[in-house]
Amino acid sequence: MYKILLNISIALFLILSIQENNFASENPTEKDPEHSETHKEKEKFNPGTFIFDHIKDAYSWHLFTYKGHHVSIPLPIIVYSKTSGLSMFWSSKLGHGHTYKDFKIALEGDNKDKIVEVDYHGEFVDRPFDISITKNVLAIMLSGALMMLIFISIAKSYTRRENLPPKGLQSLLEPLILFVRDDIAKNSIGEKHYEKYTPFLLTIFFFILLNNLLGLVPLFPGGANVTGNITVTMALALFTFIITTITGNKNYWKDIFNTPGVPWWLKLPIPLIPFIELVGVIIKPFVLMIRLFANISAGHIIVLGFFSLIFIFGNMDPILGYVVSPVSIAFTIFMSILELLVAFIQAYVFTILSAIYFGMASEEGH
Amino acid sequence: MELIKPDLGLLIWMLLSFSIVLFVLIKFAWKPILKALKDREKSISHSLMAAKRAKEEMAKIEFGNEKITALAKIERDNLLKEAKEIKNKIIEEAKEDAKIEASKIIEKAVQSVEQEKNLAINEIKNQIASLSIDIAENILKQKLGDQSNQKELIDDLVKNIDLN
């Protein structure tokens, strides 16, 4: 397993070194607000774009900027357009506003920073069906692979060292596994049904936790804002919603459509309560989605905001930039530590709320 | 606005990747891990129960031992008491027997002494009788040695005989 990972990283590095030459030959355009300190004086620093470029998904994985050249890992772009069918190429082809095979990354408009199909004159035609391996997709795959690596390896040590105390990585993760099983699953779902849901709860807990933590690491393979992406949190909430709906028993649906303890006239001519309950069913996962997304994104925005202060002041006067930087860095460190806490709390909150919804779905009659 | 607009491509990849991760982890990680944890907990609680039971049993055995010792002590005391009683009884009996025997012996001794005494008295009586006869004989011999004396005596005797 380790060897495979090593091979992947070597392959990535090779691709990177080839693609780097492509970038090196091109000068960065004025539309690149990335933080390059060497030519900051000439470029107007825009904290908004700086922050959002870090939070948003991207078609390539920007690593660092060296002497004004952006070094990124190019990622495969997979698009299906109605006119030209399926196309696959490296994202480096589209760097700096270039057009490749009638595709370009839109610089403005509704599809800003997304791939659009353009005609001969460079006019917008359509947004193709886009299943590119973006930065976030790669980050999800890497974290998924990392999770499988970690947990399958500790599963092996569990079966190998039967009935023995945990050792190494196993003893690091066992408290967390037990925490999810006992304090989250068993407490919220109940002794009778918790075993059915525990594997899923463990998976979302560790997936969110790992990606929260990786999101705090500024270097590859961290740095992608996976759990602060609404699409990702939507998918996670969707899983919770689907599992809740599928495993919901008779009582669960009875509580929704024929809520006990409510006067009949709130249910019969106009099904007011059932309607509210049904909305609640949708709102629950929706809130899960928003909460995780907002918390993680907000944390990143604040950290980057503090960091931007250096460049904002540096743009006014370089000396001022140096003066502000220690304060700014201190705040950034403080926020990062807070984010570390938030990473755990949000993983916990998402998991426990999912567990509570599962508990409602599998609750026996009152 | 783009920040809160879900992206279909990413959603598809996320659902796919997460489903794979979920499936693989459930099958190859969580099932064995949760089973191992459960087994371990079971074995720990089993061992604790077994230890508790062993302790209880030990206590029971100890209690039994104490009881046995106590019983043995009582038995011993009883035996000692009995032995003492028997001893005393034997001594008492022996004393009694000895007393009876002694009194018997004394009685016999007294009887034999009496017998001896009687015998001796008889002997002495006989001796005295024979001696008296001897003396009388000698005296008679002396007195009747000459004729005058014999005559005198016969006269005396005849005189004394009252022929009435």
Contacts between the chains, C-beta under 8 A, distances in Angstrom:
chain1	res1	chain2	res2	distance
A	52	B	2	8.0
A	52	B	3	6.9
A	55	B	3	6.7
A	56	B	2	6.7
A	56	B	3	6.8
A	57	B	7	6.7
A	57	B	10	6.3
A	112	B	2	6.5
A	113	B	2	6.9
A	114	B	7	7.9
A	129	B	8	7.6
A	129	B	9	7.7
A	130	B	7	7.8
A	130	B	8	7.4
A	130	B	9	4.5
A	131	B	9	4.3
A	131	B	12	5.8
A	131	B	13	6.7
A	132	B	9	6.1
A	133	B	13	7.3
A	134	B	9	7.3
A	134	B	10	6.4
A	136	B	10	5.8
A	136	B	14	8.0
A	137	B	9	7.8
A	137	B	10	6.2
A	137	B	13	4.3
A	137	B	14	7.5
A	137	B	17	7.5
A	140	B	13	6.7
A	140	B	14	5.8
A	140	B	17	4.9
A	140	B	18	7.3
A	141	B	13	7.9
A	141	B	17	5.5
A	144	B	17	5.2
A	144	B	18	7.2
A	144	B	20	7.0
A	144	B	21	4.0
A	147	B	21	6.0
A	147	B	25	6.6
A	148	B	21	6.4
A	148	B	24	5.4
A	148	B	25	6.4
A	148	B	28	7.8
A	148	B	29	7.4
A	151	B	25	5.6
A	151	B	29	3.7
A	151	B	30	7.4
A	151	B	33	7.2
A	152	B	24	7.6
A	152	B	25	7.8
A	152	B	28	5.1
A	152	B	29	5.2
A	154	B	29	7.4
A	154	B	33	6.8
A	155	B	28	6.2
A	155	B	29	4.4
A	155	B	30	7.8
A	155	B	32	4.4
A	155	B	33	5.0
A	155	B	36	7.9
A	156	B	32	8.0
A	158	B	32	5.8
A	158	B	33	5.2
A	158	B	36	3.7
A	158	B	37	7.5
A	159	B	32	5.3
A	159	B	36	6.2
A	162	B	36	6.6
A	162	B	39	6.9
A	162	B	40	7.7
A	163	B	39	6.5
A	163	B	40	5.2
A	163	B	43	4.9
A	174	B	37	7.7
A	177	B	33	6.5
A	177	B	37	7.2
A	178	B	37	7.1
A	181	B	34	7.0
A	181	B	37	7.5
A	195	B	34	7.6
A	198	B	30	7.1
A	198	B	34	6.3
A	199	B	22	7.9
A	199	B	25	7.1
A	199	B	26	4.4
A	199	B	30	3.9
A	199	B	31	7.1
A	199	B	34	7.2
A	200	B	22	6.7
A	200	B	26	7.6
A	202	B	25	7.6
A	202	B	30	5.5
A	203	B	21	6.7
A	203	B	22	5.0
A	203	B	25	5.3
A	203	B	26	7.2
A	203	B	30	7.3
A	207	B	18	7.0
A	207	B	21	7.0
A	229	B	10	7.1
A	230	B	3	7.1
A	230	B	4	5.4
A	230	B	5	7.5
A	230	B	6	5.6
A	231	B	6	4.4
A	231	B	7	5.0
A	231	B	10	4.4
A	231	B	11	5.0
A	231	B	14	6.3
A	232	B	10	7.2
A	232	B	14	5.3
A	234	B	6	5.4
A	234	B	11	6.6
A	235	B	11	5.8
A	235	B	14	4.1
A	235	B	15	5.2
A	235	B	18	6.1
A	236	B	18	7.3
A	238	B	15	7.3
A	239	B	18	6.9
A	239	B	22	7.6
A	293	B	4	7.7
A	297	B	3	6.9
